[in-house]
Amino acid sequence: MSTPYWYGSGITTSGTEVPDGEHVDLVVAGAGFTGLITALLAAARGKSVVVLEARTVGAGASGATTSKVSVLQGTRLSQIRSRHGLDTARAYAEANQFGLDWWAEFCDTHGVAVQRPRAVTYSRGLLGTATLRKEMRTLVDLGQPARWHEQIDVPFPARAAVELPEQMQFDPVEALDALVRATESLGVRIVEGARVTGLNARGSGKDAYVEVSVDAAAGDVVVDTRNSTNTPAATRRSDRATLTARDVVLATATPALDRGPSVATMEAERSYLCAFEYPGGLPEGMYGSVESPVRSLRTVPADSGEVLFVGGNGHRTGTAVGTADKLDSLREPGVRPRGAGAVHPPNPRPRTPASAGRTVTSQRSATGPTRRTSPTWRRCGTSTRWRSRTTPLPLMPCR
């Protein structure tokens, strides 16, 4: 397995250490998109903020995503409508449009290169086309500028399609680096290699706060010979620290530290992504299929032309007979557009399961208190790489 395509560029932080013994307004656990944006918005309101990241900035889903920012997400809107009604689908679409507009303004202000292609959800057969028509009806009823294609002209197997113009894509590592610079300019301290290991609520009312326990990596790997067989073993020293905060946001891959029903009912997913050298010719757009196995395609500007991403073949972790076949099917000429050349990198890496949960049955965002009795720390996230089989705790805004 190789590293994700985006990791050619780097993210630099100030190298801050854990502020042991300090009290701050907000501690954010997790330095992906959710965590860094949370820190940025809080700091802009005058809050003192510390971000604690167990690995490095963007080490999870944020640094390996294809970064398609779109209101059109497969057939999500019509699915929400069928289960919760048009008003809920409208609220979901408006929230996503707000997020897209926020990213457009942020990237423009901070010099992050973006492309504004159309988003396209396409079908390959009659059943998929019928499903796609429901999404089109929902988009029209929501007043979205969607366009229907009875037959879409693309160099891969496709039938009908729904198009939504002026969506967005960018380099996630470049965006993460811009977020780091923006947050640190407001006084946010980002600590890498610092894993949150415990949260304890103290006090009550206006005097309530959270005691945050942290396990921070200290130095390089060292040799420890104090094991039972007296055999040298490579280990990493760690330093334990404690700080306090008025509020804590857990913006982690899974609901960290929640050992209750949320974690017990979650299941991990894995999907795969290949990058190809591509001379161009794919009509501009970010493409996703309706039918299973789902296919996702988009291009990225490169010095030698374009790089084509082909992703899909998602499955619950541990249920696939072999992952090699999943990757091989993405390389097949019938899947990728004609003209796509060598795989880049030569050994493509599957996207690993990451980010917070969502429910399969209700599709509610996994944002809320980690415990019903403690309102002072919260978890935030909207990724679909982990799925929960039950309804999460009641929704509450992250402040």
PyMOL commands that set and color helices and strands:
alter all, ss='L'
color gray80, all
select helices_A, chain A and resi 5-8+33-44+61-64+76-84+86-110+126-141+172-185+205-207+261-264+323-331
alter helices_A, ss='H'
color red, helices_A
select strands_A, chain A and resi 23-29+49-53+68-69+114-115+119-122+147-149+161-164+168-170+189-192+194-202+209-224+233-250+266-278+286-289+295-302+305-316+350-351+357-359+368-371+374-379+386-388
alter strands_A, ss='S'
color yellow, strands_A
deselect
rebuild
show_as cartoon
